Amino acid sequence: MAGTYIVGDKTKAAILKGSRKLFYKKGYTSTTYNDISALLNINRALIPYHFNTKLALAVSVYNEIINTAIDEADGLLDINELSDDLVSAFHIIIFYRLFNNKHLREFSCDLINENSDILYDIEQEKSIIKGLNNDYSMMDSTTELLIANSMSAVRYRLIKCLDDEQVTPDNLAQQYIDFVLKYAGVTNDDIKELKDSAFQLADLIDCEVKSNFQITVSYR
């Protein structure tokens, strides 16, 4: 019995890795179960068995990309010594800089187009918002939920702006931080101070999406 679980875990991991390559090369829409099963030489039925739908599989790939980038960036810097608001602002900057990669931008937009709220992680959004300003912890649960939902939507609508050459990921990160902190009543001077510190921190490293959605994080 134990061996069965090990094989299942290995197959699931292989599906994630193989689909990650195909989503990068062919895009979400053009990648099929047949493509994945042919690449991995596995039974096609194993894919929905492990991930239920192609969209669920793609979301798992997306989450793996984003979480790997954030975790490796955190690991490179000693974030335990930093304040919560600085860490949250740093994470927002790293998140948007990943979308310099056109493949990731198109991949995420395809997922949002299929299901408009599929990538919205409300609990993660709440954590980031509270990290940026602890006053959000004092709000009632309904207001907190509304703000988290609104900012999740803003996060992805901003990404689409990157198709305009005049817009940069850093512009988007600044807009997100401004939205959250101005709503909380933080002064412009304090917002600027936080953003300046967060960008100085983020500029210490390179965090990039490479071929096949591989993440590289290194000191500059």
C-alpha positions, 0 to 999 in steps of 0.5 A: 500500500505504501508503495502505491502512494509513493508512485502516485506522488511521483506521477503527480509531481511528473505531471506538474513538471511536464505540464509546466514545460508545455504551458510555457511552450504552447500556452494554456489553451493549446496544451491538451491532456494528450500532449501531457500524456505523450510527453510523460508516457503515462495514461491520459486518465491519470491527469484528471485523476490527480488534478480533476481539470486542466484548469485546476492543473494550471492553477497548481502550476501557477501557484508553484511558480509564484510560491517558488519565487517568493520562497527563494527570494525570502531565503536569499534575504534575512526577512525575519529581521524585517518589519511586516510592512516592508516584507509585504511591500517586498513581496508585491514588488517581486510578484509583479517583476515576475510578469516581465516574462511574457509567457507567465503574463499570457498564461495567467491572463488565460486562466483569469479569462477562463475563470475570472477569480480562479487565481484570487487567493483571498487569505493570501491577499488578506495577509499581504494587506494586513502586513502592509498596514496593521489597521486592517486587522481592526476592520470587521470581517465583511470590510476585510473580505471586500477589500481583499476581493477588490485587491485580488481583482486589481492585482490581475487587472494591473498585469494586463497593463504590461502590454503597454510599453510605458507601464513597468512591473514596478509601476504596478507594484507602486500602484498596488501599495498606494491603493492599500495604504491610502485607503488605510489613511497612511500619509504620502510621506510614510508611503514613500518611505516604505516604497523606497525601502522595499525597492532598495531591498528588491533591487538587491536580487534578480528574480526571474522566470526562465524557459519552462517557467523555471525560477532563478533567484540570485544576488545582483 
